[in-house]
């Protein structure tokens, strides 16, 4: 059933998305039936329309709009009339602490520009030998032990932590504390009080790091941020600490889960895995397809700051929107056989790393890390396979970033 137009909606409802014409109202979120695919209901939602009404079960049944298709998802993510500021009335998810991802222009643009150059072009390319060296060191440690390992704690978790600590100039000795507090802040089952405590701990840690860089700057991102923007008065020390905290969290959480879930996915497609081993030129398209197929950040939240029509539906000021990235990345209008994992896929415009002003700051770095760690792991262990049945793998269903909790593998010595 198609959605009412803006004019039709104005004539038939009082501003509640769940009152939009005769369209059925669904409860969001839905549950996955298959660990490698988004909820099966998404296909029917896309058929229903690009923008559909819903109630949010995690917010006491609050009404909101779901954006289901890729064209409209890109429109919303690129439109500054949809705010990322979780403090605004109508924002659909629990309010979180102010960071770059919760800012709107012009503040978002100003602060992002202070660090954006650290994650593009030559700076990222120059990290290749560093990431390759760190990866090989971890793989050496794994190969030096028994022919069985859980790749989460031995590879997927330490590599992104080592990389981001190197970039930020943060001691890797603190990585266990940082990982634990980050996990507490992002866990879907954490209480607001637990999240506040975890964020406060990370904030205090980064306050100390920023102060140390003010006293003795080095060759790292935080030092350059402090030297170029804090000492000049352009950026307050507490804002620099908040930016550093965001980089720390975003710089390893998603990559950790993509490494684990990505390797598991390839192990489930042995023919494509063998192709990838035989031709390293496929690693770029393979990583792109893993990002699309898995979409481990399944949705993004926004709130309209003025009336906007999207896909023929009027979204009024103050109404919340959930952009279903994992649905948009399976849109039949954009992707041929969208539920099929295919490392030869030619379509490239997926939303796994966002879109518009809030496109993932570290997108190029994340792709590079994934390409290096996956290709080198598959080459180092040509007989790599799961050590347990797939049904025994614990997936991260109750957290905000999807992945696996464990990845036990074996190989022939």
C-alpha positions as CSV (number, residue, x, y, z in Angstrom):
1,X,0.0,0.0,0.0
2,X,1.4,3.4,-1.0
3,X,1.8,6.2,1.5
4,X,-0.4,9.3,1.5
5,X,1.0,12.4,-0.1
6,X,1.8,15.4,2.0
7,X,-1.5,17.0,1.1
8,X,-3.4,13.8,1.9
9,X,-1.7,13.5,5.2
10,X,-2.5,17.1,6.2
11,X,-6.1,16.4,5.5
12,X,-6.3,13.2,7.6
13,X,-4.0,13.3,10.6
14,X,-3.0,15.5,13.5
15,X,0.8,15.2,13.3
16,X,1.2,11.6,14.7
17,X,3.1,9.4,12.2
18,X,1.0,6.5,13.3
19,X,-2.1,8.3,12.1
20,X,-0.9,8.4,8.5
21,X,-3.8,7.3,6.4
22,X,-4.7,3.6,6.3
23,X,-1.1,2.3,6.3
24,X,-0.5,-0.4,8.9
25,X,1.7,0.6,11.8
26,X,4.6,-1.7,12.7
27,X,6.5,-1.9,16.0
28,X,10.2,-1.2,15.7
29,X,12.7,-2.8,16.1
30,X,12.1,-6.2,14.6
31,X,14.2,-9.3,15.4
32,X,16.6,-11.0,13.0
33,X,15.6,-14.5,11.9
34,X,19.0,-15.2,10.3
35,X,22.2,-13.8,11.7
36,X,23.5,-12.8,8.3
37,X,20.4,-10.9,7.3
38,X,18.3,-8.0,8.6
39,X,14.8,-8.8,9.8
40,X,12.7,-10.5,7.2
41,X,9.9,-7.9,7.7
42,X,12.1,-5.2,6.0
43,X,11.2,-6.5,2.5
44,X,7.5,-6.0,3.1
45,X,8.2,-2.5,4.6
46,X,10.1,-1.5,1.4
47,X,7.2,-2.7,-0.7
48,X,4.8,-0.7,1.5
49,X,6.7,2.5,0.9
50,X,9.9,4.4,1.3
51,X,8.7,6.0,4.5
52,X,6.3,4.1,6.8
53,X,4.8,4.8,10.2
54,X,5.9,2.9,13.3
55,X,5.9,2.8,17.0
56,X,9.2,2.5,19.0
57,X,9.0,-0.4,21.5
58,X,12.2,0.8,23.2
59,X,10.6,4.2,23.8
60,X,7.3,3.2,25.2
61,X,5.5,3.0,21.9
62,X,6.5,6.5,20.8
63,X,5.5,7.1,17.1
64,X,8.2,7.7,14.5
65,X,8.9,7.2,10.8
66,X,11.0,4.4,9.3
67,X,12.9,5.2,6.1
68,X,13.2,1.9,4.2
69,X,14.7,2.5,0.8
70,X,18.1,3.7,-0.2
71,X,17.1,6.8,-2.3
72,X,15.1,8.3,0.5
73,X,17.6,7.3,3.1
74,X,20.3,9.3,1.2
75,X,17.9,12.2,0.9
76,X,17.3,12.3,4.7
77,X,20.9,11.8,5.6
78,X,22.0,14.6,3.3
79,X,19.2,17.0,4.4
80,X,20.2,19.4,7.2
81,X,16.5,19.8,8.1
82,X,16.9,16.5,9.8
83,X,18.8,16.9,13.0
84,X,21.3,14.6,14.7
85,X,20.9,16.5,18.0
86,X,19.5,14.0,20.5
87,X,18.5,16.8,22.9
88,X,15.8,18.1,20.6
89,X,12.1,17.1,21.4
90,X,11.0,14.3,19.3
91,X,14.4,12.7,18.8
92,X,13.5,9.0,18.6
93,X,16.2,7.4,20.7
94,X,17.4,7.8,24.2
95,X,19.3,11.0,24.6
96,X,23.1,10.5,24.5
97,X,26.0,12.8,25.4
98,X,26.9,15.5,23.0
99,X,29.6,14.5,20.5
100,X,30.4,15.2,16.9
101,X,27.8,12.7,15.7
102,X,25.1,14.5,17.7
103,X,26.0,18.0,16.3
104,X,24.4,19.8,13.4
105,X,26.0,22.4,11.1
106,X,27.6,24.9,11.6
107,X,29.2,23.4,14.8
108,X,29.5,20.0,13.3
109,X,31.2,21.3,10.2
110,X,33.6,23.5,12.2
111,X,34.7,20.7,14.5
112,X,34.8,18.0,11.9
113,X,37.1,20.2,9.8
114,X,39.6,20.3,12.6
115,X,40.3,16.5,12.3
116,X,38.9,15.5,8.9
117,X,42.3,15.9,7.2
118,X,43.7,13.2,9.5
119,X,41.6,10.5,7.8
120,X,42.0,11.1,4.1
121,X,44.5,10.7,1.3
122,X,48.1,10.4,2.0
123,X,47.7,10.2,5.8
124,X,45.7,7.1,5.6
125,X,47.8,5.6,2.8
126,X,50.9,6.1,5.0
127,X,49.4,3.9,7.7
128,X,49.5,0.8,5.5
129,X,52.9,-0.4,6.6
130,X,52.0,0.3,10.3
131,X,48.7,-1.7,10.0
132,X,50.4,-4.5,8.1
133,X,53.2,-4.7,10.7
134,X,50.7,-4.8,13.6
135,X,48.6,-7.4,11.8
136,X,51.5,-9.7,11.1
137,X,52.7,-9.5,14.7
138,X,49.2,-10.6,15.9
139,X,49.1,-13.4,13.3
140,X,52.6,-14.5,14.4
141,X,51.4,-14.8,18.0
142,X,48.3,-16.8,16.9
143,X,50.4,-19.1,14.6
144,X,52.9,-19.7,17.4
145,X,50.3,-21.3,19.7
146,X,47.9,-24.2,19.3
147,X,46.1,-24.6,15.9
148,X,43.0,-23.2,17.4
149,X,42.1,-19.6,18.5
150,X,39.3,-17.3,19.2
151,X,39.9,-14.5,16.7
152,X,38.0,-11.9,18.7
153,X,40.5,-11.4,21.5
154,X,43.5,-12.5,19.5
155,X,43.0,-10.4,16.4
156,X,39.7,-8.5,15.9
157,X,39.9,-6.7,19.2
158,X,43.6,-5.8,19.5
159,X,44.3,-4.7,16.0
160,X,41.9,-1.7,15.8
161,X,42.8,-0.8,19.4
162,X,46.5,-0.8,18.5
163,X,45.8,1.4,15.4
164,X,43.7,4.0,17.1
165,X,46.0,4.2,20.1
166,X,48.9,4.8,17.6
167,X,46.9,7.5,15.9
168,X,45.8,9.3,19.0
169,X,49.0,9.0,20.9
170,X,47.3,7.0,23.7
171,X,49.1,4.3,25.7
172,X,48.1,0.8,24.6
173,X,48.6,-0.3,28.2
174,X,45.2,1.3,28.8
175,X,43.4,-0.5,26.1
176,X,41.6,-3.0,28.3
177,X,40.1,-0.2,30.4
178,X,39.1,1.7,27.3
179,X,37.6,-1.3,25.6
180,X,35.6,-2.2,28.7
181,X,34.2,1.3,29.2
182,X,33.4,1.7,25.5
183,X,31.5,-1.6,25.6
184,X,29.5,-0.4,28.6
185,X,28.6,2.9,26.9
186,X,27.4,1.1,23.7
187,X,25.7,-1.9,25.2
188,X,22.0,-1.8,24.4
189,X,21.2,-3.4,27.8
190,X,23.1,-0.8,29.8
191,X,21.0,1.5,32.0
192,X,21.2,5.3,31.5
193,X,23.2,5.4,34.8
194,X,25.7,2.8,33.5
195,X,26.1,4.7,30.2
196,X,26.6,8.0,32.0
197,X,29.2,6.4,34.2
198,X,31.1,4.8,31.3
199,X,31.0,8.0,29.3
200,X,32.2,10.0,32.3
201,X,35.1,7.6,32.8
202,X,36.2,7.9,29.2
203,X,35.8,11.7,29.3
204,X,38.0,12.0,32.4
205,X,40.6,9.8,30.8
206,X,40.6,12.0,27.6
207,X,40.7,15.1,29.7
208,X,44.0,13.8,31.2
209,X,45.3,12.9,27.7
210,X,44.5,16.4,26.3
211,X,46.2,18.0,29.3
212,X,49.3,15.9,28.8
213,X,49.5,16.9,25.1
214,X,49.2,20.6,26.1
215,X,52.2,20.1,28.3
216,X,54.2,17.9,25.9
217,X,52.8,17.5,22.4
218,X,53.9,14.6,20.2
219,X,53.3,13.4,16.7
220,X,49.7,12.3,16.9
221,X,46.2,13.4,16.2
222,X,45.4,14.7,19.7
223,X,48.7,16.7,19.8
224,X,48.0,18.3,16.5
225,X,44.4,19.1,17.6
226,X,45.7,20.7,20.8
227,X,48.5,22.6,19.1
228,X,46.5,23.9,16.1
229,X,43.1,24.5,17.7
230,X,43.2,24.4,21.5
231,X,46.3,26.6,22.1
232,X,44.9,29.1,19.6
233,X,41.7,29.4,21.5
234,X,39.6,28.0,18.6
235,X,38.6,24.9,20.5
236,X,38.1,24.5,24.3
237,X,40.1,21.6,25.9
238,X,36.9,19.8,27.0
239,X,35.7,19.9,23.4
240,X,39.1,18.4,22.2
241,X,38.7,15.7,24.8
242,X,35.2,14.9,23.6
243,X,36.4,14.7,20.0
244,X,39.2,12.4,21.1
245,X,36.7,10.2,23.0
246,X,34.6,9.9,19.9
247,X,37.6,9.0,17.7
248,X,38.6,6.4,20.3
249,X,35.1,4.8,20.4
250,X,34.3,5.0,16.7
251,X,37.9,4.1,15.8
252,X,37.7,0.6,17.0
253,X,34.3,-0.6,18.0
254,X,32.9,-0.9,14.4
255,X,36.1,-2.3,13.0
256,X,36.4,-4.9,15.7
257,X,32.9,-6.3,14.9
258,X,33.4,-6.0,11.1
259,X,36.6,-8.1,11.3
260,X,34.9,-10.9,13.3
261,X,31.7,-10.9,11.4
262,X,33.4,-10.4,8.1
263,X,35.7,-13.4,8.5
264,X,32.8,-15.5,9.7
265,X,30.8,-14.5,6.6
266,X,33.6,-15.5,4.3
267,X,34.0,-18.8,6.0
268,X,30.3,-19.4,5.1
269,X,31.1,-18.8,1.4
270,X,34.1,-21.1,0.8
271,X,34.1,-20.7,-3.0
272,X,34.3,-16.9,-2.8
273,X,36.8,-17.2,0.0
274,X,39.1,-19.3,-2.3
275,X,38.6,-16.7,-5.1
276,X,39.7,-14.0,-2.7
277,X,42.8,-16.0,-1.7
278,X,43.7,-16.5,-5.3
279,X,43.3,-12.9,-6.4
280,X,44.1,-10.2,-4.0
281,X,42.6,-7.6,-6.3
282,X,39.2,-8.8,-5.1
283,X,39.8,-7.6,-1.5
284,X,38.5,-4.1,-2.1
285,X,35.2,-5.2,-3.7
286,X,34.9,-8.0,-1.1
287,X,35.2,-5.5,1.8
288,X,32.7,-3.3,0.2
289,X,30.3,-6.2,-0.1
290,X,30.9,-7.3,3.5
291,X,30.0,-3.8,4.6
292,X,26.8,-3.7,2.6
293,X,25.7,-7.2,3.3
294,X,26.3,-7.0,7.1
295,X,25.6,-3.4,7.8
296,X,26.5,-3.7,11.5
297,X,25.2,-0.3,12.3
298,X,21.6,-1.1,11.3
299,X,20.0,2.3,11.7
300,X,20.5,6.0,12.4
301,X,18.2,8.4,14.2
302,X,17.1,11.9,13.2
303,X,14.4,14.4,14.0
304,X,12.8,16.9,11.6
305,X,13.4,20.5,12.4
306,X,10.8,21.7,9.9
307,X,8.2,20.1,7.7
308,X,9.8,18.0,4.9
309,X,8.3,15.8,2.3
310,X,10.2,12.6,1.7
311,X,9.1,10.0,-0.8
312,X,5.6,11.5,-1.0
313,X,5.1,11.5,2.8
314,X,5.1,14.7,4.9
315,X,7.3,14.5,7.9
316,X,6.5,17.3,10.3
317,X,8.8,19.3,12.4
318,X,9.5,17.5,15.7
319,X,8.8,14.0,14.3
320,X,11.4,11.3,14.8
321,X,12.9,9.3,12.0
322,X,14.8,6.0,12.0
323,X,16.8,5.5,8.8
324,X,17.0,1.7,8.3
325,X,20.5,1.4,6.8
326,X,20.3,-2.4,6.7
327,X,17.0,-2.2,4.8
328,X,18.3,0.4,2.4
329,X,21.4,-1.7,1.7
330,X,19.0,-4.5,0.6
331,X,16.9,-2.3,-1.6
332,X,15.8,-4.2,-4.7
333,X,15.7,-0.9,-6.6
334,X,19.4,-0.4,-6.2
335,X,21.0,-3.9,-5.8
336,X,20.6,-7.0,-8.0
337,X,19.7,-10.0,-5.8
338,X,20.3,-7.9,-2.7
339,X,20.2,-10.8,-0.2
340,X,23.0,-12.6,-2.0
341,X,26.5,-12.2,-0.8
342,X,28.7,-11.5,-3.9
343,X,32.2,-10.2,-3.8
344,X,31.9,-9.5,-7.6
345,X,29.1,-7.1,-7.0
346,X,29.5,-3.9,-9.0
347,X,27.0,-1.6,-7.2
348,X,29.0,0.6,-4.8
349,X,26.6,3.2,-3.3
350,X,25.8,1.4,0.0
351,X,25.1,3.2,3.3
352,X,27.1,1.0,5.7
353,X,29.4,3.9,6.6
354,X,26.7,6.5,6.5
355,X,26.0,9.3,4.0
356,X,26.0,13.1,3.8
357,X,27.6,15.4,6.4
358,X,27.9,12.5,8.9
359,X,29.6,10.1,6.6
360,X,31.9,8.1,8.8
361,X,35.0,10.2,9.4
362,X,37.3,7.1,9.4
363,X,35.7,5.4,6.4
364,X,38.9,5.2,4.4
365,X,40.9,3.9,7.5
366,X,38.2,1.3,8.3
367,X,38.3,0.0,4.7
368,X,42.1,-0.2,4.8
369,X,42.2,-2.0,8.1
370,X,39.6,-4.5,6.9
371,X,41.4,-5.1,3.6
372,X,44.7,-5.7,5.3
373,X,43.6,-7.9,8.2
374,X,41.2,-10.1,6.1
375,X,43.6,-10.7,3.2
376,X,46.6,-11.4,5.5
377,X,44.6,-13.7,7.7
378,X,43.3,-15.8,4.8
379,X,46.7,-16.0,3.3
380,X,48.4,-16.9,6.6
381,X,45.9,-19.7,7.4
382,X,44.8,-21.3,4.1
383,X,42.9,-24.0,5.9
384,X,41.1,-21.7,8.4
385,X,37.6,-22.9,9.4
386,X,35.2,-22.7,12.2
387,X,36.0,-24.8,15.3
388,X,32.3,-25.2,16.2
389,X,29.0,-25.4,14.5
390,X,27.6,-22.1,13.3
391,X,24.7,-22.5,15.7
392,X,27.2,-22.3,18.6
393,X,28.5,-18.8,17.6
394,X,27.1,-16.2,20.0
395,X,25.9,-13.2,17.9
396,X,25.7,-9.6,19.4
397,X,21.9,-9.3,19.2
398,X,21.5,-7.1,22.3
399,X,24.0,-4.3,21.5
400,X,23.9,-1.3,19.2
401,X,26.7,-2.5,16.9
402,X,26.1,-6.0,15.5
403,X,28.8,-8.7,15.4
404,X,29.9,-11.8,17.2
405,X,31.0,-12.3,20.8
406,X,33.4,-15.1,19.9
407,X,35.0,-16.5,16.7
408,X,36.6,-19.9,17.5
409,X,38.6,-21.2,14.5
410,X,41.0,-24.0,13.7
411,X,43.5,-24.7,11.0
412,X,45.8,-27.5,9.8
413,X,49.3,-27.3,11.3
